[in-house]
Amino acid sequence: MLTEIAWAATRTKNTFYHARYHKLAARRGKKRALIAVGHSILKSVYHILKENCDYKELGAEYLISRTEAKRKAYLKSELVKLGYAVELKELPPVEKAG
């Protein structure tokens, strides 16, 4: 039953479970991705019932922003290990010519 719920959740647009499924399915395969999404749903339900809180949809962009933050931290730590002082500053967007 949980895999059927996961299958339905992956069919919704711009949601966390949709993004998680497609990210995992590309690497691990569709069946394993469905099981992982089902597990995520089960953990969410457990947390909601235990804490008696409302469900908060993270959105499809949540995984992208979390991955970017982890990558920035990793690359910064690698440069520090090599002996560089690193300060991250956001650059203004670059306009494309053409």
N, C-alpha and C positions, 0 to 999 in steps of 0.2 A: 504494500500500500504506500509505503514511504517513497518508493521509486516512482510510482504514478504521480504522487504529489510533486516530486522533484521534476518529473517530465513536464508537468503543467507549469511549474514555476519557471522553467527555462524558456518557455514559449512567450513569456511576458516581455514587453519591450522596456528598455532602459532601466532594468532592475539589477540589483547586486547578484541575484542567482543566475540571471541570464548571462551576465558578464563572466561570472565564475565558471559556469558550464562551458562556455566557448573557449575560455582560456585553458581550462583543463582538458577539454576534448581534443584540442590541437596537439597536446603533448602526450596524454595518456590513453586517449580513446573515448568513445562515446559512453560505453557502459560504465567504465570506471569514473568518468566525470559525473554521471547520473548518481552513482553511489555517493560520491563526495558531496554533491549538492544536497542529497537526502540527509547526509550526516550534518551538514551545515544547518539545514532546516530543523533537524531534531535538536541540535544544540541551541538554536534560537528559541524554540518552543520551551525547552527546559529552563532557559534563562528567564523567559517571560513569566512562566508559571512560578518559578522559585522566587524571583524578585518582585512579582506582582506589578510589572511595569508594562507600558505600551510598546508595541512593535514600532521600530524606527527603521524605515527603508533607507539604506545607505546609498543607493543609486549605482549606476554603472561606472561612474567616474571614480568611485571610492578605491577600487582595485588599482586603477592607473595612478592615482595620487599616492597610494601607499607604496607601490612599487618604485615610483620615482624617489620618494623620500628614503627608502632603504638603499637605493642605488647611490644617491648622493652621499649618504653616510658611509657606505662601503668605499666609494672612490676617494672620499676625503681621508678616511683612515689609512688607505693604502698609500696615499701621497705623504701623510704624516710619518708612516713607517719608513719611507724612503728619505726622510729628512727635510721635507718641505713644510713651510708654514702656509696653511690654506685658509682663505676666507672666501666664503661663497656669497656672491652678490648676483641678484637677478638683473639680467640685461633687458633693455627695452626690445620689443618685438621688431624683427627685421622685415622690411617691406620687400616683397618679391617683385623683380623687374619683369615686365613683359605683359 
